[in-house]
Amino acid sequence: MNAVLSLIVFLPAVVAAVLLLVPATAPRRVFTGAWVGVSAVDLALVVAVWLTPGSGFRFEERVAWMPTVGISYHVGVDGISLPLVALTAVLFAGCAVFALRETRRVKSYVALFLALQTVSLGLFVALDLILFFLFFDLSIVFMYFLIAGWGHGERARAAALKFFLYTFLGSLALLLGFIVLYLAAEPHTFDIVELVAADPLAGGGPAAALALLAIGIGLAVKTPTVPFHTWLPPAHTEAPATGSAILAGILLKMGTYGFLRIAMPILPDTWRQYAVVAVVVGVVSVLYGALVALAQSDVKRMIAYTSVNHMGYVVLGVGAAGILAGSDEQARQLATTGAVTQMVAHGLITGALFLLTGVLYDRGRTYDMAAYSGLAARTPLFAGVFAVAAFASLGLPGFAGFIAEFQIFTGALASAPVATALAVLGILVTAALFLRALQRVFLGPERLPDAPGTPRPFADLHPSETVAIVPLLALATVIGVLPRFLLDVIEPASRALVELVAR
């Protein structure tokens, strides 16, 4: 049996278990160095999987787990999951390098991140609903401890609790939907591939609507979409920089990935029936996220709300892929491909932005934009990298975000012209908020927190920070300029998914 996916998934957890046996008094580089090393190995293995040709689900592994109730350890990758597996490997590697500067309870910090790396990778390769749910829930647990333990004081614990309660409630709704699918299947199974082939709730009906509602709510909370987004800004604001990067870059994708892996292919008739709801929710999230971000004075909170905006584009894309009237197969495929590309683009760019806010907080101990001014003269490298990340996030041509949003808008325009036109306005608002942030923080007369007008040490990017952040933006640029290596992986899987939805 080819066990390369299991190796990729569980290697970080094995290393975490070994590190727990090492005394906490050991040099901190023992722990952070181990994280960097295992992330590098995982990334190399993912590259090997990427370069292996094939179609459909590849590197499948299936072992009976609880056969009496139709549960198995079933994993595999296709063109929808492989880009997210690669994104996970890249972003965790960047965070591992960034964490070389961490000094607080490093042993526990690294062990939690390694465990989170395992469950994140595991979710994107899971082909069994219960296995998916297990990784989905464990990601909530590990992120809760990271926010509460390494966030910013008392408010971090409150934000962590809100994050846990919201997302755990969403996971319970998700489990309800999975049980409905299990009971509808004959024979009963939680296997995603078998459920897609069986189409147990074909034709729709109350049971199918209930299943889609429960699954949709569970995934919408995780994404998050309006109105289930309220846990996100405090969680991001109070989390450590690496926690925010993984929360935005990876954990939010678990929601939108679930729509593509579970809701759309297993419930195709019901998805077509209610796809317009996804389109409306997506557009509302795009506009609301952008407008509220524009009103923020806290730079980290501003970036958190742009995540609501950017994930709204993904929801718009997956919704448009289910609307058959007024569209053709090519348009629906384009919207689906754009949704997957947007997940990758957002993960790279927003992950980099949150690491950059960590640099800002480390130097000035505040995220308040009003406390800073004229930093470009003192920290030119930091200012330049932040500017690149900001322009990438607002969808400037030449970056991955432009490729993704162009595909989503083009694919959605025929079936949802009004919604698409409204969503385009989100780009304008996003441009305004990032340009305002660049102007306030980096231009004008120099001002630093707690000492207005008085020069004091405010270091530019350190080598470890540069090595952690710049490759993320470089990869976003490569995708923006030469996207074929990514699109060639996504498009065949998008085509197969669109054909399933339209069957």
Helices and strands as residue ranges (DSSP letters): H 4-19, H 28-51, E 58-66, G 67-69, E 71-77, H 81-98, G 99-101, H 106-125, H 129-150, H 154-184, H 192-198, H 206-222, H 232-238, H 241-246, I 247-251, H 252-258, I 259-263, H 264-266, H 268-294, H 299-320, H 329-364, G 369-371, H 375-378, H 380-393, H 400-413, H 417-442, H 463-481, H 484-501
